[in-house]
């Protein structure tokens, strides 16, 4: 009898954890930033080095704040150096598209509070800029169309443009979403498999 009581308590506690609403904030602007929180309390962070040091000073007396060195913060820069800006963006969105395709049945369980995307295509040649802009759009918009199958997007700001007066291309995005851990754990294995393919394909 005692065994089943203890088993029921432990099972109930695990189920509660799996069904609690977790929040995730993702940003990329030169470097990658990730924060996972629950009820407003940050429980896991992947931060650029300088920001991580600042956050560590601010939360010196907060033992539950976890931070780690952002090993993949330069992934996009490495990809861009190898393949060029437009090809790097295409590879990133191809990876995202593959992930979304495999977890599209779980998208209805994710609430996206904010999604922003800002891409500027630019080069030293107007014709090249136009070609690269078309290549970027061909990769970005199918992925966004698939993401639109998620019915819980409250705010979406998409800005994909070409700049013929500049030679500086730019790529950045941010995402703030809420999910139940249960569905993310189920989808995580499929996403991890796609990530391994992405890294192997691009020799990163």
RONUKE-214210 format. One record per residue (C-alpha): x, y, z; residue number from 1. Coordinates in steps of 0.1 Angstrom, whole numbers, plus 5000, padded with zeros to 4 digits. Layout:
N
+------+------+------+-----+
:    u :    v :    w :   k :
+------+------+------+-----+
:    X :    Y :    Z : NUM :
...
+------+------+------+-----+
//
This chain:
204
+------+------+------+-----+
:    u :    v :    w :   k :
+------+------+------+-----+
: 5000 : 5000 : 5000 :   1 :
: 5028 : 5024 : 5010 :   2 :
: 5046 : 5016 : 4977 :   3 :
: 5016 : 5026 : 4956 :   4 :
: 5011 : 5058 : 4976 :   5 :
: 5048 : 5068 : 4970 :   6 :
: 5046 : 5058 : 4934 :   7 :
: 5014 : 5079 : 4929 :   8 :
: 5030 : 5109 : 4945 :   9 :
: 5062 : 5106 : 4924 :  10 :
: 5042 : 5100 : 4892 :  11 :
: 5019 : 5130 : 4900 :  12 :
: 5050 : 5152 : 4906 :  13 :
: 5066 : 5142 : 4873 :  14 :
: 5034 : 5148 : 4854 :  15 :
: 5030 : 5182 : 4870 :  16 :
: 5065 : 5191 : 4859 :  17 :
: 5058 : 5179 : 4824 :  18 :
: 5026 : 5200 : 4821 :  19 :
: 5039 : 5232 : 4836 :  20 :
: 5042 : 5261 : 4812 :  21 :
: 5078 : 5269 : 4804 :  22 :
: 5089 : 5300 : 4786 :  23 :
: 5117 : 5304 : 4761 :  24 :
: 5133 : 5335 : 4747 :  25 :
: 5157 : 5332 : 4718 :  26 :
: 5176 : 5360 : 4702 :  27 :
: 5203 : 5362 : 4675 :  28 :
: 5221 : 5393 : 4665 :  29 :
: 5257 : 5385 : 4657 :  30 :
: 5256 : 5361 : 4687 :  31 :
: 5231 : 5336 : 4700 :  32 :
: 5212 : 5340 : 4732 :  33 :
: 5187 : 5316 : 4749 :  34 :
: 5168 : 5318 : 4781 :  35 :
: 5144 : 5293 : 4796 :  36 :
: 5122 : 5304 : 4824 :  37 :
: 5092 : 5293 : 4845 :  38 :
: 5069 : 5316 : 4863 :  39 :
: 5093 : 5345 : 4855 :  40 :
: 5123 : 5327 : 4871 :  41 :
: 5152 : 5320 : 4848 :  42 :
: 5164 : 5284 : 4851 :  43 :
: 5188 : 5281 : 4821 :  44 :
: 5207 : 5305 : 4799 :  45 :
: 5230 : 5304 : 4770 :  46 :
: 5245 : 5339 : 4767 :  47 :
: 5273 : 5357 : 4748 :  48 :
: 5304 : 5358 : 4770 :  49 :
: 5302 : 5395 : 4779 :  50 :
: 5265 : 5394 : 4787 :  51 :
: 5270 : 5362 : 4807 :  52 :
: 5296 : 5379 : 4829 :  53 :
: 5272 : 5408 : 4835 :  54 :
: 5244 : 5385 : 4844 :  55 :
: 5266 : 5366 : 4867 :  56 :
: 5275 : 5397 : 4886 :  57 :
: 5238 : 5407 : 4889 :  58 :
: 5227 : 5373 : 4902 :  59 :
: 5257 : 5365 : 4924 :  60 :
: 5233 : 5357 : 4952 :  61 :
: 5209 : 5337 : 4931 :  62 :
: 5219 : 5300 : 4932 :  63 :
: 5193 : 5287 : 4908 :  64 :
: 5206 : 5308 : 4879 :  65 :
: 5225 : 5286 : 4855 :  66 :
: 5248 : 5299 : 4827 :  67 :
: 5271 : 5282 : 4803 :  68 :
: 5296 : 5293 : 4777 :  69 :
: 5279 : 5298 : 4744 :  70 :
: 5298 : 5274 : 4722 :  71 :
: 5277 : 5278 : 4691 :  72 :
: 5274 : 5316 : 4691 :  73 :
: 5296 : 5319 : 4661 :  74 :
: 5279 : 5291 : 4641 :  75 :
: 5263 : 5315 : 4616 :  76 :
: 5295 : 5334 : 4611 :  77 :
: 5313 : 5301 : 4604 :  78 :
: 5287 : 5291 : 4579 :  79 :
: 5287 : 5325 : 4563 :  80 :
: 5325 : 5324 : 4560 :  81 :
: 5323 : 5291 : 4542 :  82 :
: 5293 : 5296 : 4519 :  83 :
: 5285 : 5333 : 4518 :  84 :
: 5256 : 5352 : 4534 :  85 :
: 5227 : 5340 : 4513 :  86 :
: 5237 : 5303 : 4513 :  87 :
: 5242 : 5305 : 4551 :  88 :
: 5207 : 5319 : 4555 :  89 :
: 5193 : 5292 : 4532 :  90 :
: 5210 : 5265 : 4552 :  91 :
: 5197 : 5279 : 4585 :  92 :
: 5161 : 5280 : 4572 :  93 :
: 5164 : 5247 : 4555 :  94 :
: 5173 : 5232 : 4589 :  95 :
: 5144 : 5251 : 4606 :  96 :
: 5120 : 5239 : 4578 :  97 :
: 5131 : 5202 : 4583 :  98 :
: 5126 : 5205 : 4621 :  99 :
: 5092 : 5221 : 4618 : 100 :
: 5081 : 5194 : 4592 : 101 :
: 5089 : 5167 : 4617 : 102 :
: 5072 : 5184 : 4647 : 103 :
: 5043 : 5201 : 4630 : 104 :
: 5018 : 5180 : 4650 : 105 :
: 5032 : 5196 : 4681 : 106 :
: 5030 : 5232 : 4669 : 107 :
: 4995 : 5237 : 4682 : 108 :
: 5008 : 5231 : 4717 : 109 :
: 5033 : 5260 : 4714 : 110 :
: 5022 : 5296 : 4721 : 111 :
: 5044 : 5321 : 4703 : 112 :
: 5041 : 5355 : 4720 : 113 :
: 5065 : 5373 : 4697 : 114 :
: 5084 : 5364 : 4665 : 115 :
: 5106 : 5389 : 4647 : 116 :
: 5129 : 5384 : 4617 : 117 :
: 5151 : 5410 : 4602 : 118 :
: 5172 : 5402 : 4571 : 119 :
: 5191 : 5427 : 4550 : 120 :
: 5206 : 5414 : 4518 : 121 :
: 5235 : 5435 : 4505 : 122 :
: 5267 : 5431 : 4485 : 123 :
: 5291 : 5451 : 4464 : 124 :
: 5271 : 5444 : 4432 : 125 :
: 5235 : 5453 : 4425 : 126 :
: 5228 : 5423 : 4403 : 127 :
: 5244 : 5399 : 4428 : 128 :
: 5223 : 5415 : 4456 : 129 :
: 5191 : 5409 : 4436 : 130 :
: 5200 : 5373 : 4430 : 131 :
: 5209 : 5367 : 4466 : 132 :
: 5177 : 5384 : 4478 : 133 :
: 5156 : 5360 : 4456 : 134 :
: 5176 : 5331 : 4470 : 135 :
: 5170 : 5342 : 4506 : 136 :
: 5132 : 5348 : 4500 : 137 :
: 5129 : 5313 : 4485 : 138 :
: 5143 : 5298 : 4517 : 139 :
: 5126 : 5321 : 4542 : 140 :
: 5090 : 5322 : 4531 : 141 :
: 5082 : 5285 : 4528 : 142 :
: 5095 : 5281 : 4564 : 143 :
: 5073 : 5310 : 4576 : 144 :
: 5043 : 5295 : 4558 : 145 :
: 5049 : 5262 : 4577 : 146 :
: 5052 : 5281 : 4609 : 147 :
: 5019 : 5297 : 4602 : 148 :
: 5003 : 5264 : 4609 : 149 :
: 5009 : 5272 : 4645 : 150 :
: 4976 : 5288 : 4655 : 151 :
: 4990 : 5306 : 4686 : 152 :
: 5011 : 5334 : 4671 : 153 :
: 5002 : 5367 : 4688 : 154 :
: 5028 : 5391 : 4672 : 155 :
: 5049 : 5385 : 4641 : 156 :
: 5071 : 5411 : 4625 : 157 :
: 5089 : 5400 : 4594 : 158 :
: 5114 : 5423 : 4575 : 159 :
: 5133 : 5408 : 4546 : 160 :
: 5148 : 5434 : 4523 : 161 :
: 5175 : 5441 : 4499 : 162 :
: 5198 : 5472 : 4503 : 163 :
: 5215 : 5483 : 4471 : 164 :
: 5232 : 5513 : 4488 : 165 :
: 5251 : 5492 : 4513 : 166 :
: 5276 : 5463 : 4513 : 167 :
: 5267 : 5451 : 4547 : 168 :
: 5243 : 5421 : 4549 : 169 :
: 5226 : 5415 : 4582 : 170 :
: 5206 : 5387 : 4599 : 171 :
: 5188 : 5387 : 4632 : 172 :
: 5157 : 5372 : 4648 : 173 :
: 5140 : 5368 : 4681 : 174 :
: 5114 : 5345 : 4695 : 175 :
: 5094 : 5344 : 4727 : 176 :
: 5072 : 5313 : 4732 : 177 :
: 5055 : 5292 : 4759 : 178 :
: 5052 : 5254 : 4759 : 179 :
: 5047 : 5224 : 4781 : 180 :
: 5078 : 5204 : 4787 : 181 :
: 5061 : 5171 : 4777 : 182 :
: 5057 : 5181 : 4740 : 183 :
: 5091 : 5195 : 4737 : 184 :
: 5107 : 5164 : 4751 : 185 :
: 5088 : 5143 : 4726 : 186 :
: 5099 : 5166 : 4697 : 187 :
: 5135 : 5171 : 4710 : 188 :
: 5148 : 5138 : 4696 : 189 :
: 5136 : 5146 : 4661 : 190 :
: 5151 : 5181 : 4662 : 191 :
: 5184 : 5167 : 4675 : 192 :
: 5186 : 5143 : 4645 : 193 :
: 5180 : 5171 : 4621 : 194 :
: 5207 : 5192 : 4639 : 195 :
: 5232 : 5164 : 4635 : 196 :
: 5224 : 5162 : 4598 : 197 :
: 5228 : 5200 : 4595 : 198 :
: 5262 : 5200 : 4612 : 199 :
: 5275 : 5170 : 4592 : 200 :
: 5262 : 5185 : 4559 : 201 :
: 5279 : 5218 : 4565 : 202 :
: 5310 : 5203 : 4581 : 203 :
: 5307 : 5225 : 4612 : 204 :
+------+------+------+-----+
//
